[in-house]
Amino acid sequence: MNGLLGQLRAGLPAEALVTDPDVTASYAHDMASFCDAGTPAVVVLPRTVEQVQHVMRTATALRVPVVPQGARTGLSGAANASDGCIVLSLVKMDRILEISPVDRIAVVEPGVVNAVLSRAVNEHGLYYPPDPSSWEMCTIGGNIGTASGGLCCVKYGVTAEYVLGLEVVLADGRLLSTGRRTAKGVAGYDLTRLFVGSEGSLGIVVKAVLALKPQPPQQLVLAAEFPSAATACDAICRIMERGHTPSLLELMDRTTVQAVNKMANMGLPDTTEALLLAAFDTPDPSADLAAVAELCTAAGATDVVPAEDAAESEMLLQARRMSLTALETVKSATMIDDVCVPRSKLGAMLEGTAAVAEKYGLTIGVCAHAGDGNTHPVVCFDHTDADESRRARESFDEIMALGLELGGTITGEHGVGVLKKEWLARELGEVSVELHRGIKQAFDPLGLLNPGKVF
């Protein structure tokens, strides 16, 4: 331990090192339940690329594992510490280095908060679409590490589609540049995409070149109330089948709506079984919403209410963003699943999730990026009750199995981390797992980067 601290101090300012056990303990885990976390030896908060390189050279020399972290808002245990590790927190590397309206790019450090970047590019008439529900807290580095999604993915896609290039410190301290600043480029293997979603297991992202879009018109939102999840999912299929491209298409079940109302008095309809939010940011969103309203009514909606203005639209979006936080108030703990299925199977997914809740005698609220088929079943349970905790874990696994049976994936945007390691192997298959491990070996031969995660 003294040797580790001594070598780290040789290349770092004193304020970059945190050794107080009470403080380092607060860096031990992210927001996931049922994920083991160890005790870090030290937390390092670098401000420069050179400092990150020094940390990795020291770690390689002494064979000390390194766990990279952002804001720790993740939900899979990917940022959890291992015993004796260096926690490498990138939150102090938080500069926006460049915004170019001509090239439509932003160059940022990994600690930049998503919402801060979004507002900064808005001032230039530009738009950075990926917007996880935790966008006021989560960092771009974390978004890249877990390949985050968000509410706008149905139209604009996920984080991976906006990462043009990266600077990455490798396990041995070398600096790797990937990708480009240009609108096009196909030179070499796409190493940039390889790092997106790698959860810090291949290298430490220290700079990112991000693609931007022109800022769209202010979106308007419609809320449609349905008597069942099945009718709501029917409406979603009709909307997509007719060729509409909403900027947002989100679903909240009755449990979620009631939890949001209880927490924030949002005035959402307590009687609904499913609430669908659809938004358009087209030049004439009112016409698009009217067309979608007709489809919702035809599918069985009992009430369809278009927002009258941007303020009312924002209130509805805020209610959706509160969903996960509100469900956390239902019981003392939650497990947030992240199963994505083909849109055509969304109804079966929600129906199956309800059956799992009944089977295990648990409250499971569902909110979903419905336009993507990306569901977030939230298992609510009492963590002090051993039997209820067991049932929560079993129900979580059963929901993932259901997703795979329906042709889906175990994670649409939250990542694998510790929580879903076993399930990743089931989804990928033996040949794919072997190749994944070979890639990990090529980038991190000593196995120092985020050990115990993903595989």
Disulfide bonds with the S-S distance in Angstrom:
none
